[in-house]
Amino acid sequence: MCSIVESLIYVVGEDRILVNELMSRHTTFRIGGPADVFAVPQTVGEAAAVVRICREQGVPYYVIGNGSNLLVSDEGYRGVILQIYKNLSEISVDGETMTVQAGAMLSVMAKRALEHGLTGFEFASGIPGTVGGAVVMNAGAYGGEMKDVLEEVTVLTGEGTTATVPVSELELGYRRSVIPERGWIVLGAKLRLQQGDPETIRARMEELRARRVEKQPLDLPSAGSTFKRPEGNFAGKLIMEAGLRGFSVGDAQVSEKHCGFVVNKGAATAKEVCQLIREVTVRVRENSGVTLEPEVKLLGEF
Ligand SMILES: Cc1cc2nc3c(=O)[nH]c(=O)nc-3n(C[C@H](O)[C@H](O)[C@H](O)COP(=O)(O)OP(=O)(O)OC[C@H]3O[C@@H](n4cnc5c(N)ncnc54)[C@H](O)[C@@H]3O)c2cc1C
């Protein structure tokens, strides 16, 4: 690790390379042990250099945004975490086109769309992630998804080149894309929105915000919906029907407010969350015959 740290400091700068950085500081679950190295590049060139160095030295790497869909192991991550977040988050608007760097937060983009009287992005205004993470997950809510507004994405390939990929080639489906299997890192995106009435846009965002506040346990750390929505059903409903509202393993709990969320009541460990997920999966299958699949990404050894 010593030699890679030196190489990374050389390209990114000492204050942007953290050693043994606790991942609990970078995930909305507030869970996760130390990453060997945590890199925060300031430019696309620096991000490409981090990837090149990792590949040359045979060190695993993993990209994160806001960490809002991640469960990181208590043992952390052996390798380099590359964070694309506020460090790479420029947004520009030209007519009905919004061009963003991958670290831009969806909430900030939604606010910018509103300022420009652009409609089509209201659905994403309350999703607490970066656009990079949202593209990878084809994030969606309240009848909208990234697929509806994306035009193209700029990626860094595993070979270290950049490429512009039209949305039709991303194979966006329910909470999936080809990006992870191709080993791409999202650097930026171009979105196509439409002119709309600012008051209507504002009212829709406010309505969706109120629905989240009413239904979701936003006062406790979580990673949002823990499970994918099973075909023709809802994970939260199946979990509730299995009698698991409030079911806990240590400080990990099926939310009392919304059974689709697992929340961290204070000092939950990744192990506890994992055990809870396993137990919920077994009991829901016994009760309904449906096998739930996690939506949350697991990182590290479990
Ligand atoms: C309270 C709450 C509510 C939520 N509500 C919703 C919702 O309504 N709808 C929804 O879809 N999701 C929801 N989520 C989940 C989450 O916010 C989204 O999945 C979000 O898009 C993840 O973005 P992120 O930047 O946090 O990604 P991260 O959690 O950091 O990463 C998620 C995945 O994307 C990859 N990734 C991240 N950035 C990049 C990049 N630049 N290039 C390549 N890969 C990358 C990571 O490797 C990882 O596999 C919610 C989460 C919370 C905590």
The ligand as an SDF file (V2000), in Angstrom:
LIG
                    3D

 53 58  0  0  0  0  0  0  0  0999 V2000
  -33.3770    8.2450    2.4180 C   0  0  0  0  0  0  0  0  0  0  0  0
  -33.0620    7.6560    1.0730 C   0  0  0  0  0  0  0  0  0  0  0  0
  -34.0080    7.6800    0.0520 C   0  0  0  0  0  0  0  0  0  0  0  0
  -33.7250    7.1300   -1.2170 C   0  0  0  0  0  0  0  0  0  0  0  0
  -34.6730    7.1840   -2.1830 N   0  0  0  0  0  0  0  0  0  0  0  0
  -34.4120    6.6690   -3.4030 C   0  0  0  0  0  0  0  0  0  0  0  0
  -35.4050    6.7130   -4.4330 C   0  0  0  0  0  0  0  0  0  0  0  0
  -36.4980    7.2340   -4.2780 O   0  0  0  0  0  0  0  0  0  0  0  0
  -35.0850    6.1580   -5.6290 N   0  0  0  0  0  0  0  0  0  0  0  0
  -33.8710    5.5690   -5.8660 C   0  0  0  0  0  0  0  0  0  0  0  0
  -33.6390    5.0910   -6.9850 O   0  0  0  0  0  0  0  0  0  0  0  0
  -32.9290    5.5090   -4.9000 N   0  0  0  0  0  0  0  0  0  0  0  0
  -33.1620    6.0440   -3.6870 C   0  0  0  0  0  0  0  0  0  0  0  0
  -32.1940    5.9840   -2.7100 N   0  0  0  0  0  0  0  0  0  0  0  0
  -30.9150    5.3040   -2.9770 C   0  0  0  0  0  0  0  0  0  0  0  0
  -29.7980    6.2250   -3.5270 C   0  0  0  0  0  0  0  0  0  0  0  0
  -29.9870    7.5540   -3.1080 O   0  0  0  0  0  0  0  0  0  0  0  0
  -29.7140    6.1790   -5.0550 C   0  0  0  0  0  0  0  0  0  0  0  0
  -29.4840    4.8680   -5.5200 O   0  0  0  0  0  0  0  0  0  0  0  0
  -28.5900    7.1010   -5.5850 C   0  0  0  0  0  0  0  0  0  0  0  0
  -28.7280    7.2230   -6.9650 O   0  0  0  0  0  0  0  0  0  0  0  0
  -27.1990    6.5910   -5.2700 C   0  0  0  0  0  0  0  0  0  0  0  0
  -26.2690    7.6140   -5.5890 O   0  0  0  0  0  0  0  0  0  0  0  0
  -24.8980    7.7580   -4.7700 P   0  0  0  0  0  0  0  0  0  0  0  0
  -24.1300    8.8710   -5.3660 O   0  0  0  0  0  0  0  0  0  0  0  0
  -25.1610    7.8650   -3.3240 O   0  0  0  0  0  0  0  0  0  0  0  0
  -24.2220    6.3660   -5.1200 O   0  0  0  0  0  0  0  0  0  0  0  0
  -23.3670    5.4320   -4.1410 P   0  0  0  0  0  0  0  0  0  0  0  0
  -24.2470    4.8890   -3.0680 O   0  0  0  0  0  0  0  0  0  0  0  0
  -22.1300    6.1140   -3.7360 O   0  0  0  0  0  0  0  0  0  0  0  0
  -23.0330    4.2350   -5.1600 O   0  0  0  0  0  0  0  0  0  0  0  0
  -24.0670    3.3960   -5.6370 C   0  0  0  0  0  0  0  0  0  0  0  0
  -23.5070    2.5460   -6.7740 C   0  0  0  0  0  0  0  0  0  0  0  0
  -23.1780    3.3900   -7.8710 O   0  0  0  0  0  0  0  0  0  0  0  0
  -21.7820    3.2820   -8.1820 C   0  0  0  0  0  0  0  0  0  0  0  0
  -21.3060    4.6230   -8.5300 N   0  0  0  0  0  0  0  0  0  0  0  0
  -21.4620    5.7750   -7.8270 C   0  0  0  0  0  0  0  0  0  0  0  0
  -20.9340    6.8080   -8.5030 N   0  0  0  0  0  0  0  0  0  0  0  0
  -20.4220    6.2920   -9.6540 C   0  0  0  0  0  0  0  0  0  0  0  0
  -19.7280    6.8480  -10.7720 C   0  0  0  0  0  0  0  0  0  0  0  0
  -19.4450    8.1680  -10.8810 N   0  0  0  0  0  0  0  0  0  0  0  0
  -19.3510    6.0120  -11.7820 N   0  0  0  0  0  0  0  0  0  0  0  0
  -19.6080    4.6910  -11.7100 C   0  0  0  0  0  0  0  0  0  0  0  0
  -20.2450    4.1040  -10.6720 N   0  0  0  0  0  0  0  0  0  0  0  0
  -20.6500    4.9080   -9.6640 C   0  0  0  0  0  0  0  0  0  0  0  0
  -21.1120    2.7130   -6.9520 C   0  0  0  0  0  0  0  0  0  0  0  0
  -19.9420    1.9950   -7.2990 O   0  0  0  0  0  0  0  0  0  0  0  0
  -22.2150    1.8150   -6.3920 C   0  0  0  0  0  0  0  0  0  0  0  0
  -22.2080    0.5720   -7.0510 O   0  0  0  0  0  0  0  0  0  0  0  0
  -32.4530    6.5440   -1.4520 C   0  0  0  0  0  0  0  0  0  0  0  0
  -31.4840    6.5330   -0.4280 C   0  0  0  0  0  0  0  0  0  0  0  0
  -31.7770    7.0890    0.8130 C   0  0  0  0  0  0  0  0  0  0  0  0
  -30.7160    7.0850    1.8790 C   0  0  0  0  0  0  0  0  0  0  0  0
  1  2  1  0
  2  3  1  0
  2 52  2  0
  3  4  2  0
  4  5  1  0
  4 50  1  0
  5  6  2  0
  6  7  1  0
  6 13  1  0
  7  8  2  0
  7  9  1  0
  9 10  1  0
 10 11  2  0
 10 12  1  0
 12 13  2  0
 13 14  1  0
 14 15  1  0
 14 50  1  0
 15 16  1  0
 16 17  1  0
 16 18  1  0
 18 19  1  0
 18 20  1  0
 20 21  1  0
 20 22  1  0
 22 23  1  0
 23 24  1  0
 24 25  2  0
 24 26  1  0
 24 27  1  0
 27 28  1  0
 28 29  2  0
 28 30  1  0
 28 31  1  0
 31 32  1  0
 32 33  1  0
 33 34  1  0
 33 48  1  0
 34 35  1  0
 35 36  1  0
 35 46  1  0
 36 37  1  0
 36 45  1  0
 37 38  2  0
 38 39  1  0
 39 40  1  0
 39 45  2  0
 40 41  1  0
 40 42  2  0
 42 43  1  0
 43 44  2  0
 44 45  1  0
 46 47  1  0
 46 48  1  0
 48 49  1  0
 50 51  2  0
 51 52  1  0
 52 53  1  0
M  END
$$$$
